[in-house]
Amino acid sequence: MDRLAEKLSKDDYDLVEELQDQASIAQSEENECHFKVGVSVGLLVQQEVMKQVESML
């Protein structure tokens, strides 16, 4: 990044930093969504297993 900062104007480099910040935020939001889906699927599987166990008793 230091070499990029040397080659770009301050305004252009500020835009690069802003883009990196936005990409980081987007990645965090995507990770949060994947986590929520994983938890939801895990709970659904657990419920299904519990139904199967109850039906066997």
Beta strands, then each sheet from edge to edge (+ up, - down):
end
